[in-house]
């Protein structure tokens, strides 16, 4: 009997556990370790921040869901990994041995890299967690009584820009519904070299289409923006030129700000010698297996992927849902192969696919592969994307509640977009 431990109970970890249970024999033990007792559907956090969703709509208690599938759950934070001994050390000193470890922790949010940033000790909000979204909602309700300037965007080193664009448009739509948009000047401040870069070097006509949307929604922007510090009500930004030299300095006023942070690897993973790059992201081979330890695999935001290109202000490459789904499937197949005495052959599909809500419309982009040149370089917008994202939220939460191991992107999203045909 083998013991497979999944570290992380999020968008990568929960599907990994379900797929492992479906693929491996009942004699094998599967345990999920999570710092929280709940799963949160992170893509819905922008909706929570403006009151379009409640916490109860997107959060699930994972222990009973996993138990129904014969999967154990340990609701404790991992303090360290003794990779040589194949053992996790948990908070409180408990240990958990494993034969295979699947790391799906997600990132550590690096608010500390910009003085004054962050939702707790700083002056900016985030939508990276449901708690952060709820904190924005609490401040937003007071803001609505006395509106003023808003800043939305992404700090230096950010790798996932989609939620920043989503939030800018969702906030714009909510303010228009409330007949308050005319009282709220909005500025998008981003480390991207241009609007629509998305950490991907642009996808299709993303630059011109998103610039046009910003103009139509009266959203100003600053790109190549190196946010250097945040004071109460003021964002300090150095705007760089193509050579990486300071071109202009900005002091952007705000009454409310949502700035996505850069990511690092979580401490317990980052401290393992030889496992990660200097940012704490897990170094893996083509089979999702770590380069340092053959019985440790990793998927999701916590893996190391190089930037698509060098930019004047540091940007990273996003890890989108479809990419994570295929990483997880590859891990499951390769663990099964190892247990059966076969070599690893399964590989994740590192393609970028995103459904971005824009309040009352939306934008979808597909980059196959993520790093140019691409076989598919596709960007579209329309109300159908807004509806598709709502439907996807329902599908994913249903998958988590039912314990389904089916690949949602492969079965629903790609089929709906016609991308399976394009990919072939």
SVG drawing of the C-alpha trace seen along z (x, -y; Angstrom):
<svg xmlns="http://www.w3.org/2000/svg" viewBox="-28 -63 48 66">
<polyline fill="none" stroke="black" stroke-width="0.4" points="0.0,0.0 1.2,-3.5 0.4,-6.7 -0.1,-9.8 -0.2,-13.1 -1.6,-16.2 -0.3,-19.4 -2.9,-22.1 -6.7,-21.9 -7.3,-24.5 -8.1,-24.5 -5.2,-22.1 -5.2,-20.0 -8.9,-19.0 -9.1,-17.8 -5.8,-16.0 -7.2,-14.1 -10.3,-13.2 -8.4,-12.0 -6.0,-10.0 -8.9,-8.3 -10.5,-7.5 -7.3,-6.3 -5.6,-4.3 -6.8,-1.1 -8.7,-1.2 -5.7,0.3 -3.8,-3.0 -4.2,-5.7 -4.7,-9.3 -4.5,-12.3 -5.0,-16.0 -3.2,-18.4 -4.6,-22.0 -3.9,-25.0 -7.7,-25.9 -10.6,-23.6 -12.3,-24.9 -12.1,-25.1 -12.6,-28.5 -13.4,-29.1 -10.8,-31.9 -12.0,-33.1 -15.2,-34.3 -13.5,-36.6 -13.9,-39.8 -17.6,-39.2 -17.5,-38.8 -15.6,-42.1 -18.6,-44.0 -21.3,-42.0 -22.3,-40.0 -21.5,-36.8 -21.4,-35.8 -18.7,-33.7 -21.2,-30.9 -21.7,-30.8 -18.1,-29.9 -16.7,-28.2 -17.0,-24.5 -16.0,-22.5 -13.6,-20.0 -13.4,-17.3 -16.9,-15.7 -16.5,-16.0 -13.2,-14.1 -14.4,-11.6 -17.2,-10.5 -14.5,-9.5 -12.4,-7.7 -9.8,-10.5 -8.4,-11.6 -8.1,-15.3 -5.6,-16.9 -6.5,-20.6 -3.1,-21.8 -0.4,-23.9 2.8,-22.2 5.8,-23.7 8.5,-21.9 9.2,-19.0 11.9,-16.4 12.2,-15.3 15.0,-12.9 12.8,-11.0 9.6,-11.5 7.9,-13.2 5.8,-16.3 6.2,-18.2 2.9,-19.8 2.1,-22.7 2.1,-21.4 4.9,-19.0 2.9,-16.2 4.5,-14.3 3.0,-12.6 5.0,-10.1 4.3,-9.7 5.4,-7.6 4.4,-10.3 3.9,-14.0 1.9,-16.3 2.5,-20.0 -0.4,-22.2 -0.1,-24.9 -0.6,-27.9 1.5,-31.0 2.6,-33.1 1.4,-36.7 4.4,-39.0 2.8,-42.2 6.0,-42.9 7.9,-43.7 6.2,-47.1 6.2,-49.1 2.6,-50.0 0.9,-47.4 -1.5,-44.8 -4.9,-44.5 -3.7,-44.0 -0.8,-46.3 -0.9,-48.2 -3.2,-50.5 -4.2,-48.4 -6.8,-45.6 -6.5,-42.3 -8.9,-39.7 -6.5,-36.8 -8.4,-35.2 -12.1,-35.2 -11.1,-36.9 -9.4,-39.7 -12.4,-40.1 -14.7,-40.3 -12.4,-43.1 -12.8,-45.0 -16.6,-44.6 -16.6,-46.0 -14.6,-49.1 -16.6,-49.4 -19.9,-49.8 -18.5,-52.8 -16.9,-54.1 -20.2,-54.2 -21.5,-56.7 -18.6,-59.1 -17.0,-58.0 -13.7,-59.2 -10.7,-58.0 -10.0,-54.3 -6.8,-52.5 -6.8,-49.0 -3.8,-47.1 -0.8,-44.9 2.5,-45.3 5.9,-44.6 6.5,-40.9 2.8,-40.0 2.1,-37.0 -1.7,-36.7 -3.1,-39.9 -6.6,-38.7 -8.2,-39.4 -6.9,-43.0 -8.6,-43.6 -11.7,-41.7 -11.9,-43.7 -11.5,-47.1 -14.5,-46.3 -16.6,-44.7 -16.2,-47.7 -17.0,-50.0 -20.2,-48.0 -21.2,-48.0 -20.7,-51.7 -22.7,-52.4 -25.6,-50.3 -25.5,-52.4 -25.4,-55.6 -22.1,-56.6 -19.6,-56.0 -19.4,-59.8 -18.1,-60.3 -15.2,-57.8 -12.2,-58.5 -10.5,-55.2 -6.8,-54.4 -5.4,-51.1 -1.7,-50.8 0.2,-47.8 3.7,-46.4 2.8,-45.2 4.6,-47.0 1.3,-47.7 -2.4,-47.2 -3.3,-43.7 0.1,-42.1 -1.3,-39.8 2.1,-38.3 1.9,-36.6 3.3,-39.1 -0.3,-39.9 -2.8,-37.4 -4.3,-38.2 -5.7,-41.7 -5.7,-42.0 -3.8,-45.3 -6.1,-47.2 -9.3,-45.6 -8.5,-46.2 -7.3,-49.7 -10.5,-50.4 -12.5,-49.0 -10.6,-51.2 -11.3,-54.3 -15.0,-53.4 -15.3,-52.9 -13.3,-56.0 -10.5,-54.2 -7.1,-55.8 -3.9,-53.7 -0.2,-53.7 1.8,-50.8 5.5,-49.9 4.6,-51.0 6.9,-50.1 5.0,-50.8 7.6,-51.8 5.4,-52.4 1.9,-53.1 0.8,-55.7 -2.7,-56.2 -4.6,-57.5 -1.6,-57.7 0.2,-55.2 3.8,-56.1 4.8,-54.9 7.9,-55.1 6.9,-54.8 9.8,-53.2 10.6,-53.4 11.6,-50.5 15.2,-50.6 14.1,-50.2 14.9,-53.9 12.6,-56.1 10.6,-58.2 8.0,-59.8 7.1,-59.7 3.5,-59.5 1.6,-60.1 -1.8,-58.5 -4.5,-59.5 -7.1,-57.0 -9.8,-56.4 -9.9,-52.7 -7.2,-50.6 -7.0,-46.9 -3.5,-46.0 -2.5,-42.4 0.8,-41.4 3.7,-39.4 3.9,-35.8 6.5,-33.7 6.6,-30.1 5.2,-29.1 7.8,-28.8 7.6,-25.1 8.2,-24.3 10.7,-27.1 13.0,-26.0 13.6,-22.5 17.1,-22.4 17.3,-22.0 13.5,-21.9 12.8,-25.5 14.1,-28.5 15.1,-31.6 11.5,-32.8 10.4,-29.6 8.7,-28.1 9.0,-24.3 11.4,-23.2 9.8,-20.4 10.5,-18.3 8.2,-17.6 6.4,-15.0 5.5,-17.4 8.0,-15.6 10.4,-17.7 14.0,-17.7 15.4,-17.1 13.1,-14.3 11.5,-11.6 8.6,-11.0 7.6,-14.6 5.4,-16.2 3.9,-19.7 1.2,-21.5 -0.4,-24.9 0.7,-28.4 3.5,-27.0 5.5,-25.6 8.4,-27.5 7.6,-28.7 9.9,-31.3 8.5,-34.7 7.3,-34.8 9.7,-37.7 11.9,-40.2 9.9,-43.3 11.2,-46.7 9.2,-46.0 9.3,-42.4 6.3,-40.4 5.6,-36.6 3.7,-34.1 0.2,-33.1 -0.8,-29.6 -4.4,-29.4 -7.1,-26.8 -6.7,-24.6 -3.0,-24.4 -3.4,-23.4 -6.0,-20.8 -3.7,-19.1 -0.8,-19.3 -2.9,-17.4 -4.0,-14.8 -0.3,-14.2 0.7,-13.8 -2.0,-11.2 -1.1,-9.2 2.6,-9.3 2.1,-8.2 -0.1,-5.3 2.7,-4.4 5.3,-4.4 3.2,-2.1 2.7,0.2 6.5,0.2 6.2,-1.8 8.1,-5.0 6.4,-8.4 5.0,-9.5 2.1,-11.9 2.7,-15.6 0.7,-18.7 -0.5,-21.0 1.1,-24.3 -1.5,-26.4 -3.1,-29.6 -6.9,-29.7 -8.9,-32.3 -12.5,-33.5 -12.4,-37.0 -15.6,-38.6 -16.1,-42.3 -19.3,-43.0 -21.9,-42.8 -19.7,-41.4 -16.4,-39.5 -13.2,-38.5 -11.8,-35.1 -8.3,-34.4 -6.5,-31.3 -2.7,-31.0 -1.6,-27.6 1.2,-27.3 1.7,-29.9 5.1,-30.9 5.1,-32.4 5.1,-31.6 1.7,-30.0 -0.6,-27.6 -3.6,-29.5 -3.5,-33.2 -7.1,-34.0 -8.9,-36.9 -12.7,-37.5 -15.2,-39.5 -18.9,-39.5 -21.7,-38.9 -21.4,-35.2 -18.1,-35.2 -19.8,-36.7 -22.4,-34.0 -19.8,-31.3 -17.9,-32.3 -21.0,-32.0 -21.7,-28.6 -18.1,-27.5 -18.4,-28.6 -21.4,-26.3 -19.7,-23.4 -16.5,-23.6 -18.4,-23.9 -20.6,-21.0 -17.4,-19.0 -16.0,-19.8 -19.3,-18.8 -19.8,-15.6 -16.2,-14.5 -16.1,-14.2 -12.8,-13.5 -13.8,-14.6 -11.7,-17.3 -13.9,-20.4 -11.9,-22.4 -11.5,-19.5 -15.1,-18.5 -16.9,-21.8 -14.8,-25.0 -12.7,-23.9 -15.6,-22.3 -17.7,-25.4 -15.0,-27.6 -14.3,-25.3 -10.7,-25.1 -10.4,-21.3 -11.0,-21.7 -8.5,-24.5 -5.9,-22.6 -6.2,-19.6"/>
</svg>
